[in-house]
Structure formats: structure tokens, C-alpha cells
């Protein structure tokens, strides 16, 4: 019987050249996490089911991969936030706060597999976790990390869309619409996904009366910080709500800090349509989108939350975090043709000996290059010149060296730049 060799539905498997590009993106993310002082942690893929479901149920319980091992009720983690909460609660006495954590790993959800939706996928998370109080400077730093990552990845112009949950909660409270809070936030969250007529119809169903005009004014607050603040302060004068004023002050401080941290103003848009996590986020919220490919949706998102470890510890810990769904992002960018799959090796240099003596010299040169911290590959079987350079082309290396009898006799060993055709001396590598 022939064994089915295809991976299970919802599991992404890549060819070597695709994996090289995936790893390049992954390494950029790791680098910027480290550059901002985030410490990498790793938690088990398998957790106790009671731990994972302590603050989740409903759809989450239906989606987790759950199994028994002896008397233990176990599940595969469905995100990295819950394991981090458990980890933090378990190590409270040993951790230095603020705790700046980075975690990159696979998570598992038993969702219906479809294009761009995976059951096994990588999440790349950062969080800053504090005790007692937390400055808006931490919110700004998390956003600055995301900015620096996508600046280096160069997938095109992108926008950090930022709001604050205190503004949304404040306007609902100020208008005395608390009994309809969830419906109003859900309406705001889908406002740009529906037509103006549909928005009006759905708003009318909520029976908001003339208060809908103030909400419409609120969700039209969009743009640079100065213009948005003017519009928000106008609304503040109408609703007279302290939580709304707190949101304005936090947004103003955040905008100033982001610029001081070097985040380019052209990549920032303060946008009241950003809601996120109806029952999770409590302050700053943000999403990141590619300007030329808005159909992708958010490519990185996050925000401020009040109580990370409430189900695992009596200690109240607050935090701010961001996440990049790397598997979905990679798949989408690949579908759009925005990734480079030219290289089929991790080596920048390729040495191609034409005989046995030349192979021994190739080993020696390769060792010298590796001592310099460079990646180099040696063809381990002799080849002729024509075939050698065809192999170099297929592998996509930047530099290739052919070692034949003449090179060995004259002790002249140079790398050919595969793009320009120029030759580079060993001393210049």
C-alpha cells in the first residue's frame, strides 16, 4: 500500500529555497527583539488543559488539540500568551520586572483548514510585563519594535494604525450606552468592512438616536496626532468623561514618544476604527497594514492589557505586547510574489574543485573563510568548469570559486561575483 506523503491539512511545509527566505524573515524578527532588550523564553508545546482553558472556553475549547496520557488531560498550546502568563506566575520571585519577554514558536488550532488559514503556525510575540504601574513609554517601545522589523524587511510602505481603548470605553460611558457596549464596539470594529448604508442600518437597529452622530464623529478621527487630538478634544467637551480624557492624554504622550524613539511620522496613523480584543485590551491598541496590500489585513498587532496572570496568581501584573503571525504572513506574501526564492543554499560562497588535489585545497580555503564567520559550501565531487558555474547559478550563491590545475599551480584563488562577473581576492572577503 502506498503511504500518503502529503502533510496534514493546515500544516505548511516549505521547499529549501522557501525555508531559507522564511528563516531570513524569522531572523530579522529575532534580531530586533534582541536589539530592544527582549529576552527570549521557551515554554512547552504541551500544557495541562486546565491551564490553557483557565481564561478561555467556547470556541477555544472546540479548537484545541486535546488528548489523554495516563491520567493527565493535556493539550497543545493554541497561543503564546496563556503559556507566558503561566510561566510568569510560576517564576514571579525570579523574574526582574519590567519583564521584557520575546517568544517565537509554533501554536496549534483545530480550525477548518483553508487558503491562508493554518492549524500549525508560528507566532512571534513580545510583551513587557510590569507590576503596579506602567508608563505609556512601554507601549511606544513595543510599537517601535514592530516599526523597526518591517522597516528592515522592506515589504513596501506600511502603516501603524493606533487607537486607545479608554477612548472607546469613555465615549460609550459618556453617552450612557454601557448596556450596549459590546454591540457598539463590534459595530465600530466592522465599520470599514461594510458600506455606509449598512453601517447606518446596523446603527439604527441599536436604537442609539442622535448619539450615533457623536460615534460617527469619533470613528472619523483619523490621521496625524495633532489633527486627531483636535477632533477628540471637541468630542471631550461634549461627553465630559474622565476615561475619555485619560485616553486622549495617553494617545498624546504615545505620539510624542514614538517620534522621539525614531518612528517615522509617515508610518503612523491614529485611527479610532482600531478596536481589537473586546474583552482583553484596556489601553493602547494597534494594527499594522501594508499600504499596497490592505486586503491582507493586519500583519502585526497588539496593545495594553491590565491583568495578565489573574487566573494563575494573586499578583496583579499589567503589560503591553505585540504579535506577528509569521506563517500566515509568509504564505500571503508568497502568494503575492513579494518574496525572493533565488537562493537554494545558506552559503554566500561556493568553492568548486575540478580534481582530488583541488578538493583538498578547497577544504583549506573553506576553513579559512568559516573562521571569518562567513558561510561557504564546497562541492565534494570534482566537476568541469561549465557544469560548476551552472551549479553556482542554480544554488543562487553570490560568489563562486573554480579551482583547477592552473589555480593550484599559480596559487591564485579568487571568487567570481556571480552578478557582476568581477573577481574578488581572498583578502577582501
C-alpha positions in Angstrom: 0.0 0.0 0.0 1.3 3.4 -1.0 1.7 5.8 2.0 0.3 9.3 1.6 3.3 11.7 1.8 1.3 14.9 1.9 1.3 16.8 5.2 -1.9 17.0 7.1 -4.3 19.8 6.0 -3.5 23.1 7.6 0.2 22.3 8.1 2.7 24.3 6.0 5.8 22.6 4.5 8.3 24.5 2.5 10.9 23.8 -0.1 14.6 24.6 0.8 14.6 27.9 -1.0 11.3 28.9 0.6 12.6 27.8 4.1 15.7 30.0 3.6 13.5 33.0 3.0 11.2 32.1 5.9 14.3 31.8 8.2 15.6 35.2 6.9 12.4 36.9 8.0 12.4 35.0 11.3 16.0 36.1 12.0 15.1 39.7 11.3 12.3 39.5 13.8 14.6 37.8 16.4 17.3 40.4 15.8 15.1 43.4 16.5 13.6 41.7 19.6 17.1 41.3 21.0 18.2 44.9 19.9 15.5 46.3 22.2 16.5 44.1 25.1 13.7 41.5 25.0 14.8 38.2 26.5 13.8 35.0 24.6 11.9 32.3 26.6 10.6 29.0 25.5 7.6 27.1 27.0 6.4 23.6 26.3 4.2 23.0 23.4 2.1 20.6 25.6 0.3 22.2 28.5 -2.2 21.0 31.1 -5.7 21.5 29.6 -6.9 23.2 32.7 -4.1 25.8 32.4 -4.9 26.6 28.8 -8.7 26.9 29.3 -8.5 28.8 32.6 -9.4 32.1 30.9 -10.8 30.7 27.6 -13.6 28.5 26.6 -16.3 28.3 24.0 -14.6 28.3 20.5 -11.2 27.9 22.0 -12.2 24.6 23.7 -13.5 23.4 20.4 -10.3 24.3 18.6 -7.6 22.9 20.9 -5.8 19.6 20.2 -6.6 17.7 23.4 -5.5 14.2 24.4 -5.0 11.9 27.4 -1.7 10.4 28.5 -2.3 8.2 31.5 -4.3 10.3 34.0 -3.2 13.6 32.5 -5.5 15.8 30.5 -3.2 17.5 28.0 -3.5 19.9 25.1 -1.2 21.6 22.5 -0.9 25.3 23.2 -3.2 27.5 21.0 -1.3 30.7 21.5 1.8 32.0 23.4 0.0 34.4 25.7 -1.5 31.9 28.1 1.8 29.9 28.4 3.6 33.2 29.1 1.0 34.0 31.9 1.6 30.6 33.5 5.4 31.0 33.1 5.4 34.5 34.7 3.2 33.4 37.6 5.4 30.3 38.2 8.6 32.4 38.2 7.4 35.6 39.9 10.2 35.5 42.5 13.0 35.0 40.0 11.9 37.4 37.3 13.2 41.0 37.0 10.3 43.5 36.4 9.6 45.1 34.0 10.0 41.7 32.4 10.7 42.1 28.6 9.9 38.8 27.0 10.2 37.5 23.5 8.8 34.2 22.4 8.7 32.7 18.9 7.2 29.3 18.4 4.5 27.1 16.9 1.0 27.0 18.1 -1.9 24.8 17.2 -5.6 25.4 16.5 -8.0 22.9 15.1 -9.7 25.4 12.8 -11.2 24.4 9.4 -8.2 24.3 7.0 -8.4 26.7 4.1 -6.3 29.0 2.0 -4.1 31.1 4.3 -5.6 29.5 7.5 -3.3 27.1 9.3 -3.7 24.6 12.1 0.0 24.7 12.9 1.6 28.1 12.7 4.4 30.3 14.1 3.6 33.3 16.3 6.3 35.9 17.1 5.4 37.7 20.3 6.9 40.3 22.6 5.5 41.6 25.9 6.6 44.0 28.6 5.1 42.9 31.9 5.1 45.3 34.9 4.0 45.4 38.5 1.7 48.1 40.0 2.1 50.8 37.3 3.2 51.1 33.7 4.2 54.1 31.7 3.0 54.7 28.1 6.7 54.6 27.2 6.4 50.8 27.2 3.5 50.9 24.7 5.6 53.1 22.5 8.6 50.7 22.6 6.6 47.7 21.6 5.3 49.7 18.6 8.8 50.9 17.8 10.0 47.2 17.7 7.3 46.4 15.1 8.2 49.5 13.1 11.9 48.6 13.0 11.2 45.0 11.9 9.0 46.0 8.9 11.4 48.8 8.1 14.2 46.3 7.6 12.0 43.6 5.9 11.1 46.2 3.2 7.8 44.7 2.0 6.7 48.2 0.9 5.2 51.1 2.7 3.3 50.2 5.9 1.1 52.0 8.4 0.9 51.6 12.2 -2.8 52.2 13.0 -3.1 53.2 16.6 -6.0 53.9 19.0 -6.8 53.6 22.7 -9.5 51.5 24.3 -10.0 54.2 27.0 -11.4 56.5 24.2 -13.8 53.9 23.0 -14.9 52.9 26.5 -15.0 56.5 27.6 -17.3 57.6 24.8 -19.7 54.7 25.4 -19.8 55.6 29.1 -20.1 59.3 28.5 -23.0 58.7 26.2 -24.6 56.4 28.9 -24.7 53.5 26.5 -23.0 50.9 28.7 -25.7 48.4 28.2 -24.9 48.3 24.5 -21.1 48.5 24.8 -20.3 45.2 23.1 -22.6 45.8 20.2 -21.2 49.4 19.7 -17.6 48.2 19.8 -18.4 45.4 17.4 -20.1 47.9 15.0 -17.0 50.2 15.1 -14.7 47.2 14.6 -16.5 46.2 11.3 -17.3 49.8 10.2 -14.7 49.8 7.4 -15.8 46.3 6.2 -19.3 47.4 5.4 -20.9 50.2 3.3 -22.1 53.5 4.9 -25.7 52.4 4.3 -25.1 49.1 6.1 -23.5 51.0 8.9 -26.5 53.3 9.3 -28.9 50.3 9.2 -27.0 48.4 11.8 -26.6 51.5 14.0 -30.4 52.2 13.7 -31.0 48.6 14.9 -29.1 49.5 18.1 -31.5 52.4 18.7 -28.8 55.0 19.5 -30.8 58.0 18.5 -28.8 61.2 17.8 -25.9 59.7 19.8 -24.9 57.9 16.7 -23.7 61.2 15.3 -21.1 61.6 18.0 -20.0 58.0 17.5 -19.7 58.7 13.7 -17.7 61.8 14.5 -15.4 59.7 16.7 -14.7 56.9 14.2 -13.8 59.6 11.6 -11.0 60.8 13.8 -8.1 59.5 11.7 -4.7 60.9 10.7 -1.7 62.6 12.4 -1.6 63.1 16.1 -2.3 66.9 16.0 -5.4 66.7 13.9 -6.8 63.7 15.7 -6.3 65.4 19.1 -8.2 68.5 18.0 -11.2 66.4 17.0 -11.0 64.2 20.1 -10.9 67.3 22.4 -14.0 68.6 20.6 -15.8 65.4 21.5 -14.5 65.5 25.0 -16.2 68.8 25.5 -19.5 67.2 24.5 -19.4 64.0 26.6 -17.4 65.2 29.7 -15.9 61.8 30.6 -12.7 61.2 32.6 -11.9 57.9 31.0 -12.1 59.6 27.5 -9.8 62.3 28.7 -7.3 59.7 30.0 -7.4 58.1 26.5 -6.6 61.5 24.9 -3.7 62.1 27.3 -2.3 58.6 26.7 -2.6 59.0 22.9 -0.9 62.4 23.0 2.0 61.0 25.2 2.3 58.0 22.9 2.5 60.1 19.7 5.3 62.2 21.2 7.3 59.3 22.5 7.1 57.4 19.2 8.6 60.3 17.3 11.3 60.6 20.0 12.1 56.9 19.5 12.7 57.5 15.8 9.5 56.1 14.4 8.7 58.0 11.2 5.5 60.0 11.3 4.6 58.9 7.8 4.2 55.3 9.1 1.8 56.3 11.9 -1.9 56.9 11.6 -4.0 57.4 14.7 -7.3 55.7 13.8 -10.3 55.3 16.0 -11.6 52.4 13.9 -9.0 50.2 15.6 -10.8 48.3 18.5 -9.1 44.9 19.0 -9.9 42.3 21.6 -13.3 43.3 23.0 -12.6 41.6 26.4 -8.8 41.8 26.5 -7.2 45.1 25.8 -7.6 48.1 28.1 -5.4 50.9 26.7 -3.2 51.4 23.6 -4.2 49.2 20.7 -2.7 49.0 17.2 -2.6 47.1 14.0 -0.1 47.2 11.1 -1.0 47.0 7.4 0.9 47.1 4.1 -0.3 50.2 2.2 -0.3 48.5 -1.2 -1.9 45.2 0.0 -4.6 46.2 2.5 -6.5 43.1 1.5 -4.0 41.1 3.6 -5.4 42.7 6.8 -3.2 43.3 9.9 0.3 41.8 9.7 1.2 42.7 13.3 -1.0 43.8 16.1 -1.1 44.2 19.9 -1.9 46.5 22.8 -2.1 47.2 26.5 -3.8 44.8 29.0 -4.5 45.1 32.7 -4.2 41.7 34.3 -2.1 39.0 32.6 -1.9 36.4 35.4 -5.3 36.8 37.0 -6.1 33.1 36.7 -2.7 31.9 37.9 -1.6 34.4 40.6 -2.9 36.9 43.1 -0.2 39.3 41.9 -1.7 41.9 39.5 0.5 42.3 36.5 -0.1 44.6 33.6 1.5 44.5 30.3 1.7 45.6 26.6 2.5 43.3 23.8 2.6 42.6 20.0 2.4 39.6 17.8 3.3 38.7 14.3 1.6 35.7 12.8 4.6 34.7 10.7 3.2 31.6 8.9 0.1 33.4 7.6 2.2 36.5 6.7 4.8 34.4 4.8 2.1 32.4 2.9 0.3 35.6 1.9 3.5 37.4 0.7 4.5 34.3 -1.2 1.1 34.2 -2.9 1.6 37.9 -3.9 5.0 37.2 -5.3 6.8 39.6 -2.8 9.4 37.1 -1.6 12.8 36.1 -3.1 13.4 32.4 -3.6 16.6 32.7 -5.6 18.9 31.0 -3.1 18.9 27.3 -2.6 21.8 27.3 -0.1 22.6 29.2 3.1 26.1 29.7 1.8 27.2 33.0 0.3 30.3 31.5 -1.2 30.7 28.3 -3.2 34.1 26.6 -4.0 34.1 24.2 -7.0 37.2 22.0 -7.3 38.0 20.2 -10.6 40.0 17.3 -9.1 41.1 15.5 -6.0 44.1 17.7 -5.2 42.0 20.8 -5.8 39.4 19.4 -3.4 42.0 19.2 -0.6 42.8 22.9 -1.3 39.1 23.7 -1.3 38.8 22.3 2.2 41.6 24.6 3.4 40.1 27.7 1.8 36.7 26.9 3.2 38.0 26.6 6.7 39.7 29.9 6.4 36.5 31.6 5.2 34.5 30.0 8.0 36.9 31.3 10.6 36.0 34.8 9.3 32.3 34.0 10.2 31.2 33.5 6.6 29.0 30.7 5.1 30.7 28.7 2.4 29.9 25.5 0.7 32.3 23.1 -1.1 31.3 20.8 -4.0 32.5 17.5 -2.7 32.9 15.8 -6.1 35.1 17.1 -8.9 33.3 18.9 -11.7 34.2 20.6 -15.0 34.1 24.4 -15.4 30.9 24.5 -17.4 28.9 22.3 -15.0 30.4 24.1 -12.0 29.1 27.5 -12.9 25.7 26.0 -13.8 25.5 24.6 -10.3 26.5 28.0 -8.8 23.7 29.7 -10.8 21.1 27.1 -9.6 22.2 27.4 -6.0 22.0 31.2 -6.2 25.3 31.9 -4.4 26.7 35.4 -4.6 30.3 34.3 -5.1 31.8 31.2 -6.7 35.5 30.0 -7.0 36.7 27.4 -9.5 39.9 25.6 -8.5 41.6 23.9 -11.4 45.2 22.7 -12.0 46.3 26.2 -13.1 44.9 27.9 -10.0 46.6 25.3 -7.8 49.9 25.7 -9.6 49.9 29.6 -9.5 48.4 29.7 -6.0 45.8 32.3 -7.2 42.4 31.8 -5.7 39.7 34.3 -6.5 35.9 34.4 -6.2 33.8 35.4 -9.1 30.9 37.8 -8.3 28.0 35.9 -9.9 26.1 39.2 -10.6 28.9 41.4 -12.0 31.4 38.9 -13.3 34.2 40.7 -11.4 36.8 38.7 -9.4 37.4 39.2 -5.7 40.7 38.4 -3.8 40.6 36.2 -0.8 42.0 39.0 1.3 38.9 41.1 0.5 36.4 38.6 1.8 
